[in-house]
Amino acid sequence: MNPARSALLWASRNEWLKTHVPRWSFVRRGVKRFMPGEQLEDALQAAKQLQEKGFFTIFTRLGENITNLEEAAAVRDHYLQVVDAIQEKQLRTEISLKLTQLGLDHAPEKATEFLITIARYAGERDIPVWIDMEDSSYVDVTLAVYRQARQVVNTVGICLQAYLYRTEQDLRELLTKPAAIRLVKGAYQEPPSVAFPRKRDVDANYLKLTRHLLEAKQADASHRLVFGTHDANIIRRTMEMATDLKLETTDYEFHMLYGIATDLQHHLRQRGQQVGVLISYGDAWYPWYMRRLAERPANVWFVLKHLLT
Ligand SMILES: Cc1cc2nc3c(=O)[nH]c(=O)nc-3n(C[C@H](O)[C@H](O)[C@H](O)COP(=O)(O)OP(=O)(O)OC[C@H]3O[C@@H](n4cnc5c(N)ncnc54)[C@H](O)[C@@H]3O)c2cc1C
């Protein structure tokens, strides 16, 4: 793995840095590039503006690995309020969340219950809920929670990571039933025993899995396919594969992160593709932000520039 990427991913987990870095104003200024603000209201406003330009949005409140179940219950309550706010403002906005925010480390059955409560409440209002995929130690339990939730709510989706060797098999198993899958490359530091260490192998696997997904869609229209990537080459190849398979632009979607590859987002919209923008908000942005920097270590220069401004 690229040493700068490793260092940034290490920093994302370091407790001292987690406490101190968010206080540095030049870092806070850098974060603004990737999130409209820390409050839900900031996300709602950004969603409205994006919707006017033809994008739909996905909200995620930053925070992972909470310390007790009361905090998890508060996260559940927060997302129920988010559903109300989305509905009230008539936004085309979905929700994406981490199971560790709902207490997965403390009581998996409670986290499942909380997820189902949110997904059901949101689903009744036509608002899909996505389950993020965290590091590889959580994959089995995350898949189990997704399967359990899908038995009661069919608007729940799951994220799968192309850097993991196991994902091809997971994907094939999930596609035996109507599924909602968001394919991403993967953002965590993983050992070579579980994940492709070289970027080009991750990219090749992403394309291989994309083909499986598109073929599955051709065979069963009820699947929902999302490609969560900013990789222009992969996006182009995905569109070519879809055209070869005689799929429509409405048969699959691209989701990207707020503030990243915005020209590409607009270009795809102009070509009639469906594009969702994932908006993050909340004050627990440090580990998430470090993962964004790790995806493109050149971003660190952007942050350092703020030291001088
Ligand atoms: C909607 C969505 C949901 C996600 N959910 C998860 C999840 O649940 N679990 C998980 O592990 N990961 C998740 N990710 C992150 C994902 O795994 C990747 O780390 C991230 O998307 C970068 O990979 P890429 O596919 O854009 O390709 P890359 O090859 O990393 O990037 C392609 C190009 O995109 C641009 N780019 C990418 N990232 C950045 C950045 N941070 N800053 C500036 N430019 C950038 C650059 O131009 C780069 O050359 C999600 C990503 C998206 C878009």
The ligand as an SDF file (V2000), in Angstrom:
LIG
                    3D

 53 58  0  0  0  0  0  0  0  0999 V2000
  -21.5170    6.9110   -2.1920 C   0  0  0  0  0  0  0  0  0  0  0  0
  -20.2990    6.2940   -1.5510 C   0  0  0  0  0  0  0  0  0  0  0  0
  -20.4530    5.4860   -0.4390 C   0  0  0  0  0  0  0  0  0  0  0  0
  -19.3320    4.8840    0.1440 C   0  0  0  0  0  0  0  0  0  0  0  0
  -19.5070    4.0190    1.1820 N   0  0  0  0  0  0  0  0  0  0  0  0
  -18.4490    3.3210    1.6400 C   0  0  0  0  0  0  0  0  0  0  0  0
  -18.6140    2.2990    2.6190 C   0  0  0  0  0  0  0  0  0  0  0  0
  -19.7200    2.0390    3.1050 O   0  0  0  0  0  0  0  0  0  0  0  0
  -17.5070    1.5960    3.0060 N   0  0  0  0  0  0  0  0  0  0  0  0
  -16.2640    1.8520    2.4780 C   0  0  0  0  0  0  0  0  0  0  0  0
  -15.3030    1.1540    2.8410 O   0  0  0  0  0  0  0  0  0  0  0  0
  -16.0680    2.8460    1.5800 N   0  0  0  0  0  0  0  0  0  0  0  0
  -17.1340    3.5760    1.1550 C   0  0  0  0  0  0  0  0  0  0  0  0
  -16.9290    4.5610    0.2110 N   0  0  0  0  0  0  0  0  0  0  0  0
  -15.5500    4.9990   -0.1280 C   0  0  0  0  0  0  0  0  0  0  0  0
  -14.9430    4.1210   -1.2100 C   0  0  0  0  0  0  0  0  0  0  0  0
  -14.6330    2.8500   -0.6960 O   0  0  0  0  0  0  0  0  0  0  0  0
  -13.6480    4.7540   -1.7730 C   0  0  0  0  0  0  0  0  0  0  0  0
  -12.7060    4.8750   -0.7420 O   0  0  0  0  0  0  0  0  0  0  0  0
  -13.8270    6.1210   -2.4050 C   0  0  0  0  0  0  0  0  0  0  0  0
  -15.0280    6.1880   -3.1260 O   0  0  0  0  0  0  0  0  0  0  0  0
  -12.6730    6.4390   -3.3760 C   0  0  0  0  0  0  0  0  0  0  0  0
  -12.6040    5.4760   -4.3800 O   0  0  0  0  0  0  0  0  0  0  0  0
  -13.0230    5.7360   -5.9000 P   0  0  0  0  0  0  0  0  0  0  0  0
  -13.8960    4.6100   -6.3210 O   0  0  0  0  0  0  0  0  0  0  0  0
  -13.5850    7.0750   -6.0810 O   0  0  0  0  0  0  0  0  0  0  0  0
  -11.6920    5.5120   -6.7150 O   0  0  0  0  0  0  0  0  0  0  0  0
  -10.2390    6.1400   -6.6000 P   0  0  0  0  0  0  0  0  0  0  0  0
   -9.4120    5.3720   -7.5580 O   0  0  0  0  0  0  0  0  0  0  0  0
   -9.8040    6.2280   -5.1770 O   0  0  0  0  0  0  0  0  0  0  0  0
  -10.4550    7.6010   -7.1320 O   0  0  0  0  0  0  0  0  0  0  0  0
  -10.7650    7.8840   -8.4930 C   0  0  0  0  0  0  0  0  0  0  0  0
  -10.6410    9.3680   -8.6910 C   0  0  0  0  0  0  0  0  0  0  0  0
  -11.6520   10.0380   -7.9360 O   0  0  0  0  0  0  0  0  0  0  0  0
  -11.1360   11.2080   -7.3310 C   0  0  0  0  0  0  0  0  0  0  0  0
  -11.1880   11.0300   -5.8620 N   0  0  0  0  0  0  0  0  0  0  0  0
  -11.4650    9.8840   -5.1850 C   0  0  0  0  0  0  0  0  0  0  0  0
  -11.4530   10.1070   -3.8570 N   0  0  0  0  0  0  0  0  0  0  0  0
  -11.1180   11.4040   -3.7070 C   0  0  0  0  0  0  0  0  0  0  0  0
  -10.9380   12.2370   -2.5810 C   0  0  0  0  0  0  0  0  0  0  0  0
  -11.0920   11.7710   -1.3480 N   0  0  0  0  0  0  0  0  0  0  0  0
  -10.5990   13.5240   -2.8070 N   0  0  0  0  0  0  0  0  0  0  0  0
  -10.4660   14.0240   -4.0500 C   0  0  0  0  0  0  0  0  0  0  0  0
  -10.6270   13.2840   -5.1620 N   0  0  0  0  0  0  0  0  0  0  0  0
  -10.9460   12.0000   -4.9870 C   0  0  0  0  0  0  0  0  0  0  0  0
   -9.7290   11.3560   -7.8370 C   0  0  0  0  0  0  0  0  0  0  0  0
   -9.7580   12.1350   -9.0100 O   0  0  0  0  0  0  0  0  0  0  0  0
   -9.3250    9.9490   -8.1820 C   0  0  0  0  0  0  0  0  0  0  0  0
   -8.3260    9.8940   -9.1470 O   0  0  0  0  0  0  0  0  0  0  0  0
  -18.0350    5.1560   -0.3870 C   0  0  0  0  0  0  0  0  0  0  0  0
  -17.8970    5.9740   -1.5120 C   0  0  0  0  0  0  0  0  0  0  0  0
  -18.9950    6.5350   -2.0980 C   0  0  0  0  0  0  0  0  0  0  0  0
  -18.7960    7.3900   -3.3070 C   0  0  0  0  0  0  0  0  0  0  0  0
  1  2  1  0
  2  3  1  0
  2 52  2  0
  3  4  2  0
  4  5  1  0
  4 50  1  0
  5  6  2  0
  6  7  1  0
  6 13  1  0
  7  8  2  0
  7  9  1  0
  9 10  1  0
 10 11  2  0
 10 12  1  0
 12 13  2  0
 13 14  1  0
 14 15  1  0
 14 50  1  0
 15 16  1  0
 16 17  1  0
 16 18  1  0
 18 19  1  0
 18 20  1  0
 20 21  1  0
 20 22  1  0
 22 23  1  0
 23 24  1  0
 24 25  2  0
 24 26  1  0
 24 27  1  0
 27 28  1  0
 28 29  2  0
 28 30  1  0
 28 31  1  0
 31 32  1  0
 32 33  1  0
 33 34  1  0
 33 48  1  0
 34 35  1  0
 35 36  1  0
 35 46  1  0
 36 37  1  0
 36 45  1  0
 37 38  2  0
 38 39  1  0
 39 40  1  0
 39 45  2  0
 40 41  1  0
 40 42  2  0
 42 43  1  0
 43 44  2  0
 44 45  1  0
 46 47  1  0
 46 48  1  0
 48 49  1  0
 50 51  2  0
 51 52  1  0
 52 53  1  0
M  END
$$$$
